[in-house]
Amino acid sequence: MEKEQFGSFVAERRKEKKLTQKEIADMLRISDKAVSKWERGLSYPDITMLEPLADILSVSLTELVEGRIMEIEDKIEKKEVDEMLRQAMDLNNEKLEKEAKYHRFSRICAIISIIIASLAECSVLLFLKNVDWFVISLHLPTVLFLIYFFGIYFWVVAKEKLPGYYDEKKVTEYKDGSFSMNMPGVTFNNNNWKPILKALRLWSMIVALIYPVITILMDRFIKFEGFAAFLLFIPTFGALFSCFIPLHHAAKKYEST
């Protein structure tokens, strides 16, 4: 189907139904700018949107795809095509759901493995001689908890796809419930979101494994007395704030839509 023909058809049917772009957008749970793009021939809706859009416009799937109202004879001949389109969408949705469950399970296994490996590493290192358990207990558990918290969020909880308005507007803050993330000079959209997630997942894995080694070995081989104790904050702040480096790189590299 041609974008212009499809867009004109959607606009024509919408006006006949006396609906606004915002009303259609609300029914489909997308932004009104996405509907505007369809009608202007700038983009197509996602395949999962075709059937509900056809229902809203009171047309068949085939009519929507072809961008024209069919004669009665054509509609009879196109019933099989409509059914084939519905089956294709059902199979596509089923496949996407299975893939999402598989990837989610894989990510859960990955973050559990990272946490177990990190804790096992700490257990071995803490039994080394000359390690000041009191000094280590002041920062190691807290930092590891924060790393695990963000790791679990980015590996398991974070959504793989952002709402449509992130693509329509230059959104500089990612917000998901009580969790929010904002970085100057960075906008979030579906073009750079997956690379951002991959970068932050990699960051959480590397830091969870490297941070305990650095801090425990520093405590073993360096005597921190007086102001020298503040040197321990170097790996601590480095571990926590280093996440902004891969985040910024991925966001800027894949920012354009």
C-alpha positions as CSV (number, residue, x, y, z in Angstrom):
1,M,0.0,0.0,0.0
2,E,1.1,3.5,-0.7
3,K,1.5,5.9,2.2
4,E,-0.3,8.8,0.6
5,Q,-3.3,6.7,-0.5
6,F,-3.4,5.0,2.9
7,G,-3.2,8.3,4.7
8,S,-5.9,10.0,2.6
9,F,-8.2,7.0,3.2
10,V,-7.7,7.1,6.9
11,A,-8.4,10.9,7.0
12,E,-11.5,10.6,4.8
13,R,-13.0,7.8,6.9
14,R,-12.1,9.6,10.1
15,K,-14.0,12.7,9.0
16,E,-16.9,10.6,7.9
17,K,-17.1,9.1,11.3
18,K,-16.8,12.6,12.8
19,L,-13.8,11.7,14.8
20,T,-10.7,13.8,15.6
21,Q,-7.2,12.6,15.4
22,K,-6.9,12.8,19.2
23,E,-10.0,10.6,19.7
24,I,-8.6,7.9,17.4
25,A,-5.2,8.2,19.2
26,D,-6.9,7.8,22.6
27,M,-8.7,4.7,21.4
28,L,-5.5,3.2,20.1
29,R,-3.4,4.5,23.1
30,I,-0.9,6.4,21.0
31,S,-0.2,10.1,20.4
32,D,-2.3,12.2,18.0
33,K,0.9,13.1,16.2
34,A,1.3,9.5,15.1
35,V,-2.2,9.6,13.6
36,S,-1.3,12.9,11.9
37,K,1.8,11.3,10.4
38,W,-0.4,8.4,9.0
39,E,-2.8,10.8,7.4
40,R,0.0,12.9,5.9
41,G,1.6,9.8,4.3
42,L,4.7,10.1,6.5
43,S,4.5,6.7,8.2
44,Y,2.4,3.5,8.5
45,P,0.9,2.2,11.7
46,D,2.3,-0.9,13.4
47,I,0.8,-4.1,12.1
48,T,-0.8,-4.7,15.5
49,M,-2.7,-1.4,15.0
50,L,-4.4,-2.4,11.7
51,E,-7.3,-4.4,13.0
52,P,-8.4,-2.0,15.8
53,L,-8.0,0.9,13.4
54,A,-10.1,-0.9,10.8
55,D,-12.8,-1.4,13.5
56,I,-12.7,2.2,14.5
57,L,-13.1,3.4,10.9
58,S,-15.8,0.7,10.2
59,V,-13.9,-0.9,7.3
60,S,-12.5,-4.3,6.6
61,L,-8.8,-5.0,7.0
62,T,-8.5,-5.4,3.2
63,E,-10.2,-2.0,2.6
64,L,-7.8,-0.4,5.1
65,V,-4.7,-1.9,3.6
66,E,-5.8,-1.1,0.0
67,G,-7.0,2.4,1.0
68,R,-10.4,2.1,-0.7
69,I,-14.0,1.1,-0.1
70,M,-14.8,-2.1,-2.0
71,E,-17.9,-3.1,-3.9
72,I,-20.1,-5.8,-2.4
73,E,-18.7,-8.4,-4.9
74,D,-15.1,-7.4,-4.1
75,K,-15.9,-7.7,-0.3
76,I,-17.1,-11.3,-0.8
77,E,-14.0,-12.2,-2.7
78,K,-11.8,-10.5,-0.2
79,K,-13.1,-12.2,2.9
80,E,-10.4,-14.8,2.7
81,V,-7.8,-12.1,2.4
82,D,-9.2,-10.4,5.6
83,E,-9.0,-13.7,7.4
84,M,-5.4,-14.3,6.2
85,L,-4.4,-10.8,7.5
86,R,-6.0,-11.5,10.9
87,Q,-4.2,-14.8,11.1
88,A,-0.9,-13.2,10.2
89,M,-1.4,-10.6,12.9
90,D,-2.3,-13.2,15.4
91,L,0.8,-15.2,14.6
92,N,2.9,-12.1,14.7
93,N,1.5,-11.1,18.1
94,E,2.0,-14.7,19.4
95,K,5.5,-14.8,18.1
96,L,6.3,-11.4,19.7
97,E,4.9,-12.6,23.1
98,K,6.9,-15.8,23.0
99,E,10.1,-13.9,22.1
100,A,9.4,-11.3,24.9
101,K,9.0,-14.1,27.5
102,Y,12.1,-15.9,26.4
103,H,14.2,-12.8,26.4
104,R,12.8,-11.8,29.8
105,F,13.7,-15.2,31.2
106,S,17.2,-15.0,29.8
107,R,17.7,-11.6,31.3
108,I,16.5,-12.8,34.7
109,C,19.0,-15.7,34.5
110,A,21.7,-13.2,33.5
111,I,21.2,-10.8,36.4
112,I,21.0,-13.6,38.9
113,S,24.2,-15.1,37.6
114,I,25.9,-11.7,37.9
115,I,24.8,-11.2,41.5
116,I,25.8,-14.7,42.5
117,A,29.2,-14.3,40.8
118,S,29.7,-10.9,42.5
119,L,28.8,-12.2,46.0
120,A,31.0,-15.2,45.5
121,E,33.8,-13.0,44.5
122,C,33.3,-10.8,47.6
123,S,33.3,-13.9,49.8
124,V,36.6,-15.1,48.5
125,L,38.3,-11.7,48.7
126,L,37.0,-10.8,52.2
127,F,38.8,-13.9,53.6
128,L,42.1,-12.5,52.5
129,K,44.4,-11.4,55.2
130,N,44.8,-7.7,56.2
131,V,41.4,-6.7,55.1
132,D,39.7,-4.2,57.4
133,W,36.2,-5.5,57.7
134,F,34.9,-2.4,59.4
135,V,36.1,-0.1,56.6
136,I,34.8,-2.4,53.9
137,S,31.4,-2.6,55.6
138,L,31.0,1.2,55.4
139,H,30.7,1.3,51.7
140,L,30.8,-2.1,49.9
141,P,27.3,-3.4,50.9
142,T,25.6,0.0,50.1
143,V,27.3,0.4,46.7
144,L,26.7,-3.2,45.7
145,F,23.0,-2.9,46.7
146,L,22.7,0.2,44.4
147,I,24.4,-1.6,41.5
148,Y,22.2,-4.7,42.0
149,F,19.1,-2.4,42.2
150,F,19.8,-0.6,38.9
151,G,21.0,-3.9,37.4
152,I,17.7,-5.7,38.1
153,Y,15.8,-2.7,36.8
154,F,17.6,-2.4,33.5
155,W,17.8,-6.2,33.0
156,V,14.3,-7.2,34.0
157,V,11.9,-4.4,34.9
158,A,12.6,-1.7,32.2
159,K,10.2,-1.7,29.2
160,E,11.8,-2.7,25.9
161,K,9.7,-0.1,24.0
162,L,8.8,3.5,24.9
163,P,5.4,5.1,24.5
164,G,4.8,6.8,21.1
165,Y,5.0,10.3,22.5
166,Y,8.8,9.8,23.1
167,D,9.2,9.7,19.3
168,E,6.9,12.6,18.6
169,K,8.5,15.0,21.1
170,K,12.0,15.7,22.3
171,V,11.6,14.0,25.7
172,T,14.7,14.6,27.9
173,E,13.4,12.6,30.9
174,Y,12.7,8.9,31.0
175,K,10.0,8.2,33.6
176,D,8.5,4.8,34.6
177,G,6.4,5.1,37.8
178,S,8.6,6.3,40.6
179,F,11.8,5.7,38.6
180,S,13.1,8.6,36.5
181,M,16.3,9.3,34.6
182,N,17.4,12.6,33.2
183,M,20.6,13.6,31.6
184,P,21.4,17.1,30.1
185,G,21.7,17.0,26.3
186,V,20.1,13.6,25.9
187,T,16.7,12.9,24.5
188,F,15.0,9.5,24.7
189,N,13.2,7.7,21.8
190,N,12.6,4.2,20.5
191,N,15.6,4.6,18.2
192,N,18.1,4.9,21.0
193,W,16.3,3.2,23.9
194,K,17.4,-0.4,23.2
195,P,21.1,0.7,22.7
196,I,20.8,2.6,26.0
197,L,19.4,-0.5,27.8
198,K,22.2,-2.7,26.4
199,A,24.8,-0.2,27.5
200,L,23.4,0.1,31.0
201,R,23.1,-3.7,31.3
202,L,26.7,-4.1,30.3
203,W,27.7,-1.4,32.7
204,S,25.9,-3.1,35.6
205,M,27.6,-6.4,34.8
206,I,31.1,-5.0,34.6
207,V,30.8,-2.8,37.7
208,A,29.3,-5.5,39.8
209,L,32.2,-7.8,39.1
210,I,35.1,-5.2,39.1
211,Y,34.1,-2.9,42.0
212,P,34.5,-5.4,44.8
213,V,37.9,-6.5,43.5
214,I,39.2,-2.9,43.3
215,T,38.0,-1.8,46.7
216,I,38.9,-4.9,48.7
217,L,42.4,-5.1,47.1
218,M,42.9,-1.4,47.8
219,D,42.0,-1.9,51.4
220,R,44.4,-4.9,51.7
221,F,47.5,-3.3,50.1
222,I,47.0,0.4,51.0
223,K,46.8,1.7,54.6
224,F,44.1,4.3,54.7
225,E,44.7,6.6,57.6
226,G,43.4,10.2,58.2
227,F,42.5,12.0,55.0
228,A,43.9,9.1,52.9
229,A,40.7,7.2,53.8
230,F,38.9,9.5,51.3
231,L,40.7,7.6,48.5
232,L,38.2,4.8,49.0
233,F,35.5,7.2,47.6
234,I,37.3,7.2,44.3
235,P,36.2,3.7,43.2
236,T,32.8,4.2,44.9
237,F,31.9,7.4,43.0
238,G,33.5,5.9,39.9
239,A,31.3,2.9,40.1
240,L,28.1,4.8,40.6
241,F,28.6,7.7,38.2
242,S,30.3,5.7,35.4
243,C,26.9,4.7,34.2
244,F,26.5,8.1,32.6
245,I,29.3,7.4,30.1
246,P,27.7,4.5,28.2
247,L,24.3,6.0,28.6
248,H,25.3,9.3,27.0
249,H,27.3,7.5,24.2
250,A,24.5,5.2,23.3
251,A,21.8,8.0,23.5
252,K,23.7,10.4,21.2
253,K,24.9,7.7,18.7
254,Y,21.4,6.4,18.1
255,E,19.4,9.5,18.9
256,S,18.1,10.4,15.4
257,T,14.8,8.8,14.4
